[in-house]
């Protein structure tokens, strides 16, 4: 039985940097950017409640997740930190900023930015993620064999990255098993569908950079970014990455690390 999940990673030295992964992921989504970031920052990368390797939590919704992250900051002795997050993690990073817990935010394809009345996100949350988890769970006994070949690794990463050749097979296998181990997935989907997805953008005083992959299949550009661009964060530093999918930290790790480190070091 695979037991390679841990609740968090902490390493490096320098100003504090919090890294927040996306839905069904684990902290190891940041593995390919850690070496660069830990040269300049003390990095804390937790796995969110409800996800593989995380401690249990009473109730799973955005408020619970933000509260969990604030408690981690408190436990680390950090009143504020530079924060980077992907997808759900990007949304949570912005919520932390609205609570004055962020020095800077780099949000990689953050969730929550679709236009009011656009129900495309509901199709992503429920049918896609539930179907994807069912398929990966059915394939779980064959994951190691799947990632042995380039064809298998391409199949396993096609929905989230454009470039996969540099991603270690073991990391791809871990991420697939993380999908299977995301026991809070259904509860989080129900909460997300009921959530109003509102952002108190007026309370965000720190610098914000938003990064989006032009080939994002999960939160497609530009429709999934509409409220961020037109209403909440029109004056943010916007970066569009050509030929990049939903997980820039895996897709183009060197560029992503520089986008985070360079912005936080301004």
Secondary structure, DSSP 8 states (H G I E B T S, - for coil): ------SEEEEE-SEEEEEE--TT--GGGGHHHHHHHTTTEEEEEE--TTSTT----SS-SHHHHHHHHHHHHHHHT-S-EEEEEETHHHHHHHHHHHTT-EEEEEEES-TT-S-TT-THHHHIIIIIHHHHHHHHHHHGGGHHHHTTSHHHHHHHHTTT-S--TTS-HHHHHHHHHHHHT-TTHHHHHHHHHH------GGG--SEEEEEEETT-SSS-TTGGGHHIIIII-TTSEEEEETT--S-HHHHSHHHHHHHHHHHHT-
